[in-house]
């Protein structure tokens, strides 16, 4: 058993992966921390594996490559949880650059906070082309692209209004990760090829809380999320925000904002939101908001109908019942 696994989940990342690996190779990891670098190739169709192997050898990384055939970010993270040899896992996305002391700070934090299940820090935007930054980026789009800065103070993230750390840069105890993503399982699938879906990283942290573990923010953990112009187009951002509306129907339950409603309750909410979709979109259009998308009737129609679809899916699958049963089973095997 090692102290740490640095896990990279990659899909068709041959072009962007070298920079992420070079940032990992440049980290100052103390000699008393034993570690490995694990790359999960999530059914890539380009030369991700070859590029990773070449760069890993050049940098002298302890890089192990595993292929996961099931497309979807949650399946890649699940394979990382199974394959990890470290007591802790740091997730580094293929489009992120970590600070040199990231691993040292993450391991030290979890060692010093035995009740902490996971910790994350600042995720800052790195625009490939500075001119591509959309107007009002921090106010309207940063959260959808996993950009986050909770300030200069270390603090516990708790309550329905403070989400746990995002996946890029998440430092989590491997045993907890396996309980959440392997034994219990995630409802949100995450990105699947070019299809946009969100919420899987937040779900991991919220279930971690339900198991009794603390989630923390530590500002000394810094990571840069590289954003190409194609991910800043209005069409892409629209699709990302709308996908988030569907995921939030489940995440709001995990946050404690909504009580368990059961199949009938969620089906009724689906019908209600479908009925309200056009009406609420007209309100946004007529009254306007400070959001740059105010007045775009099709956008708001899609937004509200996405939430309605989320409620319908909850009515079909009833994940709350499955989650509660799984948590009881897992919790019975250990004490916090």
ZIGIKA-V540418 format. One record per pair of residues at least 12 apart in sequence whose C-alpha atoms are under 8 Angstrom apart, sorted by the first residue. I is the first residue (numbers start at 1). J is the second residue. D is the distance in Angstrom with one decimal. If there is no record, write none. Layout:
# ZIGIKA-V540418
[[I J D] [I J D]]
This chain:
# ZIGIKA-V540418
[[1 85 5.5] [1 86 5.8] [1 87 6.9] [2 33 8.0] [2 34 5.3] [2 35 5.7] [2 36 7.7] [2 85 5.7] [2 86 4.3] [2 87 6.2] [3 33 5.9] [3 34 5.1] [3 35 5.8] [3 86 4.7] [3 87 5.0] [3 88 6.3] [4 33 7.2] [4 34 6.4] [4 35 4.6] [4 36 6.6] [4 85 7.4] [4 86 4.1] [4 87 5.7] [4 88 4.8] [4 89 5.8] [4 90 7.5] [4 107 7.6] [5 35 5.6] [5 36 5.1] [5 37 5.8] [5 38 6.7] [5 84 5.9] [5 85 6.4] [5 86 4.7] [5 87 7.6] [5 88 6.2] [5 89 4.8] [5 90 6.3] [6 35 7.5] [6 36 6.3] [6 37 4.8] [6 38 6.0] [6 89 5.8] [6 90 4.8] [6 91 6.1] [6 92 6.9] [7 37 6.1] [7 38 4.7] [7 39 5.8] [7 40 7.3] [7 80 6.5] [7 84 7.9] [7 89 6.7] [7 90 6.0] [7 91 4.9] [7 92 6.0] [8 37 7.9] [8 38 6.2] [8 39 4.8] [8 40 6.1] [8 91 6.0] [8 92 5.0] [8 93 5.5] [8 94 6.2] [9 39 6.1] [9 40 4.8] [9 41 6.4] [9 42 6.8] [9 73 7.3] [9 76 5.9] [9 77 6.8] [9 80 7.9] [9 91 7.7] [9 92 7.4] [9 93 5.9] [9 94 6.6] [10 39 7.2] [10 40 6.1] [10 41 5.2] [10 42 5.8] [10 44 7.6] [10 48 7.7] [10 93 7.1] [10 94 5.6] [11 41 6.2] [11 42 5.2] [11 43 6.7] [11 44 5.0] [11 48 7.5] [11 193 7.2] [12 44 4.7] [12 45 6.2] [12 46 5.4] [12 47 7.3] [12 48 5.9] [13 44 7.8] [13 46 7.7] [13 47 8.0] [13 48 5.4] [13 94 6.6] [14 46 6.7] [14 47 5.6] [14 48 4.3] [14 49 7.7] [14 51 5.9] [14 52 7.5] [16 94 6.6] [16 95 6.1] [17 48 7.6] [17 51 7.8] [17 52 7.0] [17 94 5.4] [17 95 6.9] [18 51 7.4] [18 52 7.1] [18 55 6.4] [19 97 7.2] [20 92 8.0] [20 93 7.8] [20 94 5.9] [20 95 6.4] [20 96 5.8] [20 97 5.2] [20 98 7.7] [21 52 7.9] [21 55 7.3] [21 56 7.2] [22 55 7.9] [22 59 7.2] [23 97 5.5] [23 98 5.9] [23 99 7.3] [23 100 7.4] [24 97 7.6] [24 98 6.6] [24 100 7.6] [25 59 6.1] [25 60 7.7] [25 61 6.3] [26 100 6.2] [27 98 7.9] [27 99 7.0] [27 100 4.0] [27 101 6.0] [27 102 7.3] [27 103 7.4] [28 100 5.5] [28 101 5.7] [28 103 7.9] [28 104 7.4] [29 101 7.1] [29 103 6.4] [29 104 5.6] [30 104 6.7] [33 104 7.9] [35 62 7.9] [35 86 6.7] [36 61 8.0] [36 62 5.3] [36 63 6.5] [36 64 7.7] [36 85 7.7] [36 86 7.5] [37 61 6.9] [37 62 5.4] [37 63 4.6] [37 64 6.2] [38 63 5.6] [38 64 4.8] [38 65 6.0] [38 66 7.5] [38 80 7.5] [38 84 7.4] [39 52 8.0] [39 63 7.0] [39 64 6.1] [39 65 4.8] [39 66 6.2] [40 65 6.1] [40 66 5.0] [40 67 5.6] [40 68 6.4] [40 76 6.2] [40 79 7.3] [40 80 6.6] [41 65 7.1] [41 66 6.1] [41 67 4.6] [41 68 5.9] [41 76 7.7] [42 67 6.1] [42 68 4.9] [42 69 6.2] [42 70 7.0] [42 71 6.1] [42 72 7.3] [42 73 7.7] [42 76 5.9] [43 67 6.6] [43 68 5.9] [43 69 4.9] [43 70 6.9] [43 71 6.2] [49 65 7.3] [53 65 7.8] [71 192 5.6] [71 193 6.7] [72 189 6.1] [72 190 6.1] [72 191 5.5] [72 192 4.1] [72 193 6.8] [73 189 6.6] [73 190 5.2] [73 191 5.4] [73 192 6.4] [74 186 7.5] [74 188 7.6] [74 189 5.3] [74 190 5.8] [74 191 7.9] [74 200 6.5] [75 189 7.5] [77 181 7.9] [78 178 7.6] [78 181 5.8] [78 182 6.3] [81 174 6.6] [81 177 6.3] [81 178 5.6] [81 181 7.7] [81 182 7.7] [82 178 7.0] [82 182 7.8] [84 174 7.4] [86 174 7.0] [87 173 6.1] [87 174 5.3] [87 175 7.3] [88 107 7.4] [88 171 6.9] [88 172 5.6] [88 173 4.4] [88 174 4.9] [89 170 7.9] [89 171 5.6] [89 172 5.4] [89 173 6.2] [89 174 5.8] [90 103 7.5] [90 106 8.0] [90 169 6.1] [90 170 5.6] [90 171 4.5] [90 172 6.6] [91 167 6.4] [91 168 5.7] [91 169 5.2] [91 170 5.4] [91 171 6.7] [92 167 7.9] [92 168 5.3] [92 169 5.3] [92 170 7.7] [93 167 7.9] [93 168 5.4] [93 169 7.6] [95 225 6.1] [95 226 5.5] [95 227 7.9] [96 168 7.3] [96 223 6.6] [96 224 5.3] [96 225 4.5] [96 226 5.8] [97 223 5.6] [97 224 5.1] [97 225 6.7] [97 226 7.7] [98 169 7.7] [98 222 6.4] [98 223 4.5] [98 224 6.5] [99 221 7.5] [99 222 5.7] [99 223 5.9] [101 221 7.8] [102 220 7.8] [102 221 5.5] [102 222 6.8] [105 220 7.2] [105 221 6.7] [106 119 7.3] [106 171 6.2] [106 221 7.0] [107 171 7.9] [115 213 6.0] [115 214 6.0] [115 336 7.6] [116 213 5.8] [116 214 4.5] [116 215 5.8] [116 216 6.9] [117 172 5.9] [117 173 5.9] [117 176 6.9] [117 208 6.9] [117 213 5.1] [117 214 5.5] [117 215 6.0] [118 165 7.6] [118 170 6.9] [118 171 5.4] [118 172 4.2] [118 173 6.6] [118 205 7.6] [118 214 7.0] [118 215 5.1] [118 216 6.4] [119 164 8.0] [119 165 6.3] [119 170 6.2] [119 171 5.3] [119 172 6.6] [119 215 5.8] [119 216 4.6] [119 217 5.6] [119 218 6.9] [120 164 8.0] [120 165 4.9] [120 166 7.0] [120 169 6.1] [120 170 5.0] [120 171 6.2] [120 216 6.5] [120 217 5.2] [120 218 6.1] [120 221 6.5] [121 148 7.9] [121 149 7.3] [121 150 7.9] [121 165 7.2] [121 169 7.4] [121 217 5.2] [121 218 4.9] [121 219 5.0] [121 220 6.7] [121 221 4.6] [121 222 5.8] [121 223 7.7] [122 147 7.8] [122 148 5.7] [122 149 4.9] [122 150 7.1] [122 218 7.7] [122 219 5.7] [122 220 7.6] [122 221 6.1] [122 222 4.8] [122 223 6.3] [123 146 7.1] [123 147 5.1] [123 148 5.0] [123 149 6.4] [123 168 7.9] [123 169 7.9] [123 222 6.1] [123 223 5.0] [123 224 5.6] [123 225 6.5] [124 147 5.6] [124 148 6.6] [124 149 7.4] [124 222 7.6] [124 223 6.3] [124 224 4.8] [124 225 5.9] [125 147 6.2] [125 224 5.8] [125 225 5.1] [125 226 6.3] [125 227 6.9] [126 224 5.9] [126 225 5.6] [126 226 4.6] [126 227 6.0] [127 226 5.9] [127 227 5.0] [127 228 6.3] [127 229 7.7] [128 226 6.6] [128 227 5.9] [128 228 5.2] [128 229 7.0] [129 228 7.1] [129 229 6.8] [132 229 5.7] [132 232 6.9] [133 232 7.0] [134 232 6.8] [136 292 7.6] [140 291 7.0] [141 237 7.3] [144 237 7.9] [144 240 6.7] [144 241 6.3] [144 244 7.6] [146 166 6.6] [146 168 7.9] [147 225 7.3] [149 219 7.9] [150 217 7.4] [150 219 7.6] [151 219 6.9] [152 219 5.8] [153 218 7.2] [153 219 6.5] [154 216 7.6] [154 217 5.7] [154 218 4.7] [154 219 6.2] [155 216 5.9] [155 217 5.5] [155 218 6.8] [156 214 7.1] [156 215 6.0] [156 216 4.3] [156 217 6.1] [157 214 7.7] [157 215 5.5] [157 216 5.2] [157 217 6.5] [158 214 7.8] [158 215 7.1] [159 255 7.2] [159 256 8.0] [160 252 7.9] [160 255 4.7] [160 256 5.9] [160 257 6.3] [161 255 7.8] [163 202 6.7] [163 205 7.8] [163 206 7.6] [163 255 7.9] [164 202 6.2] [164 205 5.2] [164 206 6.7] [164 215 5.8] [164 216 7.1] [165 201 7.9] [165 202 7.1] [165 205 6.9] [165 215 7.3] [165 216 7.3] [165 217 7.0] [166 201 5.7] [166 202 6.3] [167 201 5.0] [167 202 7.6] [168 223 7.9] [169 221 8.0] [169 223 6.7] [176 208 7.1] [177 204 7.7] [179 330 7.1] [180 204 6.4] [180 207 6.6] [180 208 6.7] [181 204 7.1] [183 326 7.6] [183 330 7.6] [184 323 6.9] [184 326 5.4] [184 327 6.8] [184 330 7.7] [186 200 7.0] [186 203 7.1] [186 204 7.3] [187 200 7.6] [187 203 8.0] [187 319 7.1] [188 200 4.8] [188 203 7.3] [188 247 7.1] [196 239 7.1] [196 240 6.3] [196 243 6.6] [197 240 7.2] [197 243 5.4] [197 244 7.0] [197 247 7.7] [198 240 7.7] [198 243 6.4] [198 244 5.6] [198 247 6.3] [199 244 7.0] [199 247 5.7] [199 248 7.3] [199 251 7.3] [202 251 7.6] [203 251 6.6] [203 254 7.6] [206 254 6.1] [206 255 6.7] [207 254 7.3] [210 327 7.8] [211 327 6.9] [211 331 6.7] [212 336 6.5] [213 336 7.3] [238 299 7.2] [241 303 7.8] [242 302 6.8] [242 303 5.0] [242 306 6.2] [243 306 7.0] [245 303 6.5] [245 304 7.6] [245 306 5.9] [245 307 5.1] [245 310 7.7] [246 306 5.1] [246 307 4.5] [246 308 7.4] [246 309 6.5] [246 310 4.3] [246 311 7.7] [247 307 7.9] [247 310 6.5] [248 307 7.7] [248 310 7.9] [249 307 6.6] [249 310 5.8] [249 311 6.2] [250 310 7.6] [250 314 7.4] [260 320 6.9] [262 315 6.9] [262 318 6.5] [262 320 7.8] [263 314 7.0] [263 315 4.1] [263 316 6.7] [263 317 7.9] [263 318 6.0] [264 315 6.6] [265 315 7.5] [266 311 5.2] [266 312 6.4] [266 314 6.3] [266 315 5.0] [267 311 6.5] [267 312 5.5] [267 314 7.9] [267 315 5.3] [269 308 7.1] [269 311 6.3] [269 312 7.9] [270 307 7.9] [270 308 4.5] [270 309 6.6] [270 310 7.7] [270 311 5.1] [270 312 5.3] [271 308 7.3] [272 308 7.9] [273 304 6.8] [273 305 6.9] [273 307 7.3] [273 308 5.2] [274 304 7.5] [274 305 5.9] [274 308 5.8] [276 304 8.0] [277 300 7.9] [277 301 5.7] [277 304 5.2] [277 305 6.0] [278 301 6.0] [280 300 7.9] [280 304 8.0] [281 297 5.9] [281 300 5.1] [281 301 5.6] [281 304 7.8] [282 297 6.9] [284 297 7.8] [284 300 7.5] [285 297 6.1]]
